[in-house]
Amino acid sequence: MWDKRNDMIVYETEPFNAEPPPTALAGQPLTPIDTFYSRNHGPTPDIDASTWRLHVDGLVDRQLDLSLAELRQLPVQTVVATLECAGNRRAELNAVRPISGQEPWGPATISTAEWTGVRLADVLAAARPRAGAAHIAFAAPDIARNASPPQPYGASIPLSKASSGEVLLAWSMNGRPLPRVHGGPVRVVVPGYIGARSVKWVHRITAQPEPSDNYFQATAYRLLPSDGIRGPGRGIPLGPAILNAAILAPGNGAAVAAGPTSVTGYAFSGEHTVARVDVSPDGGQTWSQATLAQPASPWTWQLWHTTLSLPGGPALITARAWDDTGATQPEQPATVWNPEGYANTAWPRVQVDVRSPVR
């Protein structure tokens, strides 16, 4: 479906929600389009690029109504950026305490692509936001059935972020026209923020004094208190991505031969840089440093790898990342459990069966 690889883990077909097996991301600085995760809240709209329009309104001196051809007349910019679903690694929280009504995502609802389009800052400069404009809201046409009440998807980011050069209105992904399932013909790409703010199929941009009142900004994508009661303004709104890391290979439950074992994964810290990744062969009793790849841009994950010497028997491989502020990951998923299952940043763990050679 949607030209994705055959081994995608599909949680829903309509809306289409799927992630690749973790091993498919291993060693891939850029994620192939057929492997890139897909998170949607409503049916995928079919938008004719020739008739698509972008409306810019609200607290601006000059309202805009742009076709795709007119948008392309602005300076073109390419940014390599990682997008991560706020519910990435939710399955581990679900194992602590059941979370209802949410996809049980594994560690692969994160992917990296080369995005090409125009800077949102250039569009805003043409519209000239007025005094009092503090947030930029995005609207899309897809109707989310799980919103209360059902409504088109929307979100917002602060004007200060929207005016930075890395935020794009993108029409290309990895050098190809943006696929429909990933927001084509045009989507927002907000590097360093949770994927929910990178609105797909965007058709309206509004400058306003307050954050969007759309369900997915005001009610969803918030860290709720333990009572789990939703409501506009309850909980902590999610924005900048939080330091996270995962083990991609070997896979959980894999059988490996005793001796040197290659272990690979990713680490990502949104608007910060990952400084170190430690890996343990014994559940955190002993640690060694992994080799950390340089990021492709300031807005991407960093892949890491190491080789562990594993004796025969079961082994619990564990990792933890540190960023350039000195922040690190919490040890246990129970300490970050929340009713919606967002922002699981606990140490990743992979159980493997280490088999001694037959004599």
N, C-alpha and C positions, 0 to 999 in steps of 0.2 A: 504494500500500500504506500502511496506517495513516493514511490521510487526509493524506498528505504531497503536496507539490507534484510535478508530473510530471517536473521536471528534477532531482530529487534524484540525487546520485551514490551509487548503492547498491553496497556492497562485499559484503554478505551479506544474504540474505533471512531466514535462520533460523540463528542469531539475527539480528535486523534491525540492520544497521549502515550508516548513511548520513549524508551531509552535503550541504548545499545548494551550488550554485555560489557562489563568493565574491561575485559581484556582487549576489546576492540579499540579502546582509547590509548592503550599502552604504546609509548614510543611515537605518538603522532602529535607533533607540535601544532599542526592544523588538523582539524577534524573534517574528514570528507563529508560532503553534504548528505550522502546516504547513511551516515553514521551519527550525524548531529541529532541530539535529543529533540523531542517535540512536546511542548506544553501548550495546551489550548483550553479555553473555557467555554467555547461555543463552536458551532459548525464553521468550517473553513469557508469564508466567502470567496466567490469567484468574481474578481474585479477586472474589468477591461482597462488595461493600461492607457488606451487611447482616450478614454472618457474620464479617467480618474482626475480628481481635483483636490488640491490642498487648500483649505481655508484657514487663514490666520486672523484672529479677532481678539476681542477683549480690550484690555488696557493698552492699546497701541495707537500711535498717531496715524498709522496707515494700514488699513485692513488689506489683506492679500487674498487673491484667488488664483492659484497657480496650477497649470497643467504640468505633466511630467516633462514635457519638452521645455517649458519655461523654467522649471526647477533645475534642469540640466544646464542651463546657461550660467549658473553660479559656479564658482571654482570647485573643481572636483577634488575630493579628499578620500584617501584610503587609510583605514585604521584596522590593525589586527587586535581583536578583543575577545575575551572569554565571557560567555554568558553562563550564569549558574542559576538554576531554579532555587527559590527560597526553601523548597521542600527536599532538596538533595539530601540523600542518606536518611530519609524519614523512616525507612524500614527498621533501622536500629532503634529509633525511639518507639516505634510500634511494638517492638519486642519487650520494652520496659513496661509499657502500659498501652493497651489498645487505643488507637486513634481512628475514629470513624469518619467516613465521608471524604477521605483524602487518599490519593494514590500512594501506595507503599513504595515510593521511589528507592532505588538502590543508590550507589555512589556515582552513577554515570549520567545524571541529569545536569551535566556541565560539559561544555564544548567550546572550541575556539575556532574562529573563522576570520578571514580577511573580508572586511566590509567596505564597500565603495559607495559614495553618494556625495552629499553636500553637508557642510557644517550647519547644524541648527543655529549656531551663532550668527551665520551669514543671513539666514532667513529672518531671524529676529532683528538684526541690524537694519534690514530693509523695512521691517514693520515699525521699528522704533518704539519699544515698550515705554509706557509713561511712568511717572512717579507713582508709587503705590503698587506696581506690579512686582510680586515677590516669588511667584510660582508659575510654571508653564505646564498647562494641562494638555493631555493628548486624548483624542477620542477616536474610536474605531467602530466599524459597522457590525462586527460579529456580536450576536446576542448571546449572552452568557446565561444559561438556564439555571446555574447554581447560585446566581446572585439573588439577593432578596431586596426588592422584587427583581425579576429577570430584566436585564438591561444590557446595552452595548458595553463592551469593555472600555475602561479608561484608567488613567493614572496621571500622576504629575511628578515633577522634580523641581527643586528650587531654581530660581532664575540664575543664581550664581553658577550652578552646575550646567544648566542649559546653555549658558553663554561661553562655556569653556570649549576649546577647539576640538576635543575628542568626541563630542556627542554628534551623531550623524543622523541624517535622513537618508537611509541606504536603499539602493535599488539593485545592488550586486552583492553576491556572496561567493567567496572563493573564485572570483573571476567569471562567474556565470550570473545571468539574470536571477534575481531573488525568487526562489521557488514560492509558489502560492502557499504551501503549508508553513513556510517560514516568514510569511508576511508580505509577499509580493502583491502589488508592484513596488510599494515603498513601506518601510518600517522605520521606527526609531531604534537606534542602538545607543545605549547609555553605558559606556564602559565603566567598570568599577562598582556598578549598582546591581542589585538583584535583577534577574531576568524579567520579572513582572513589570518593571518600569520601561522596558524596551518594547513599546507597544507596536504590535503588528498592524498592517493594513491602515495605518494612520491616515485620517482624512481631515482632521481639524486640530488646530493648535490654538490654545487660548491663554493669553496673559492675564493673570488674576492675582488678587491680594492674598488668597488663602490656598492651601492644597486642594486638589480635586475632591469633590464630594462623591465621586463615583464609588460604588460598593467596594471595588478592588483596591481603593486607596484609603477610604474612610473606615471600612469594616474588616475586609480581608487583608491578608499579608501584614498581620500585626501579631506581635508576641503577646498572647493573652495571659492573664493570671490563671491560676489553677482551676478556678471555677468554670472556665471555658465559655463564659457568657459573651456572645458577640454583641456589638453595638457600635454605632459611629463614634469614633474617638477612643474606644476602649483599647487598652494594651499599648504596646510600643510599636510605632510604625517602622517597617523595614525599609531601608534605603541602601546605603553603601554595603557592599558585600563584606562578610566577616571571614577572618582567617579560617581556612579549612584545608584538609588534606585527605587523601584516600590512597589505598593500595589497589592497584589495577591488576597486577599479575605477580604471583600466581593467584588464581581465583579462589574464592572461599570454598573449602571442601575439596580442593584439588589434591591429587596424589603426585608427589614429587620424589625423585631419587635422593637418597642420602648423599651428603657432600655439598659442594658449592651449588647454591641455588640463587638464580637471578630474581631480584624483587624490584618492581617498578611501580611508580605512582605519580600523582600530581599534588601540587600545593598551590593555593591561590589565596590572595589577601586583598582583593579588590583594589582600593586606591593606595595600597602599600606594597612593599616588596618582601617576598619571602627570603629570610636570611639563612635558615638552616632547617634541615630535616633529619631527625634521628630515627633509627629503625632498630627494633629489638626482635631477636629470634625466640624469646621466652616470655612473652606477655608483659614486658616492661621491667624485668629484673636487671638486664644488662642492655646497653645501648651502644651503637656506633653511628657515625655520621654517614649519610648518603651523599652521593655526588649530585649536585643541584645544577640543572641546566640554566643558562641565562634566558630570561624571558624574551619572547619575540618582540614585545613592545611593553611599555609601562602598564598595559591593561590586560596582560595575559597570565594564564597559569604558568607555573614552572614545573617541568617534568623532572623527576629524580629517579635514580637507580642505585642499587647496591648489590653486593653478592654476600649471602649469608652461608655459613657452613652449618648444615643441619644434620644432627644425628638421627638415627632411626626412631620411629614413633611419632606421636602427635606433636605438632608445634603450633604455637600461637604467635604469628608474626604481627607486630604492632608498630605503629609509626606516630610521630608527633612533629608538628612544624612550629617554627618561630618566625615572626616577621621583624621588620627593621625598627619597630617600636619596642621590641622585647616581649610582645604578647605571644602567648602560646595557647595550645588547645587544652580544654578541660579533659580530665582522665576518663570519666565515665559518662555515657549518654544519659543516665538517670539524673545527672546534675543539670542538664539543659532540656529535659523533657518539658513540652508545653502542649496544650490541647490541640493545636493545629499541626504540630510536628514540623515546625520551621527551624531553620538554623541549627541543625545538628552538626556541631563542630568538635565532638568528642574524638579521642584517639581512635583511628580506624584499626580494626583487627581482622585478620584472616586466619582461619584454622586450616591447616594442611596436614595431610597424612604422609609422613616421610617414610619411604620404604627402603629398607636396606637391600643391597644387591643379593640375589640368590647365589649361594655358594654351591 
